Protein backbone atom coordinates (compact mmCIF):
# COMPACT_ATOMS: atom_id res chain seq x y z
CA UNK A 1 0.00 0.00 0.00
CA UNK A 2 2.87 2.36 0.82
CA UNK A 3 4.37 1.86 -2.64
CA UNK A 4 0.99 2.46 -4.27
CA UNK A 5 0.48 5.69 -2.33
CA UNK A 6 3.97 6.91 -3.22
CA UNK A 7 3.43 6.16 -6.93
CA UNK A 8 0.11 8.00 -6.91
CA UNK A 9 1.80 10.92 -5.20
CA UNK A 10 4.53 11.07 -7.84
CA UNK A 11 1.84 11.16 -10.52
CA UNK A 12 0.16 14.09 -8.74
CA UNK A 13 3.50 15.91 -8.54
CA UNK A 14 4.14 15.36 -12.24
CA UNK A 15 0.68 16.70 -13.10
CA UNK A 16 1.24 19.78 -10.92
CA UNK A 17 -1.64 18.90 -8.61
CA UNK A 18 0.59 18.94 -5.54
CA UNK A 19 3.43 21.15 -4.33
CA UNK A 20 6.84 19.82 -3.39
CA UNK A 21 6.54 21.02 0.19
CA UNK A 22 3.17 19.33 0.68
CA UNK A 23 4.61 16.24 -0.98
CA UNK A 24 7.37 15.96 1.59
CA UNK A 25 4.81 16.09 4.40
CA UNK A 26 2.64 13.49 2.62
CA UNK A 27 5.54 11.07 2.14
CA UNK A 28 6.54 11.50 5.81
CA UNK A 29 2.99 10.74 6.92
CA UNK A 30 2.77 7.64 4.73
CA UNK A 31 6.13 6.42 6.04
CA UNK A 32 5.15 7.02 9.66
CA UNK A 33 1.82 5.24 9.20
CA UNK A 34 3.70 2.25 7.78
CA UNK A 35 5.95 2.20 10.84
CA UNK A 36 2.94 2.48 13.17
CA UNK A 37 1.35 -0.48 11.40
CA UNK A 38 4.53 -2.52 11.78
CA UNK A 39 4.69 -1.71 15.50
CA UNK A 40 1.02 -2.62 15.93
CA UNK A 41 1.65 -6.01 14.32
CA UNK A 42 4.64 -6.60 16.59
CA UNK A 43 2.59 -5.72 19.67
CA UNK A 44 -0.29 -7.98 18.59
CA UNK A 45 2.10 -10.86 17.99
CA UNK A 46 3.71 -10.35 21.40
CA UNK A 47 0.30 -10.31 23.13
CA UNK A 48 -0.78 -13.45 21.31
CA UNK A 49 2.54 -15.15 21.97
CA UNK A 50 3.35 -15.59 18.27
CA UNK A 51 6.66 -14.94 16.60
Buried (B, 14 or more C-beta within 10 A) or exposed (E): EEEEBBEEBEEBBEEEEBEEEEBEEBBEEBEEEBEEEEEEEEEEEEEEEEE
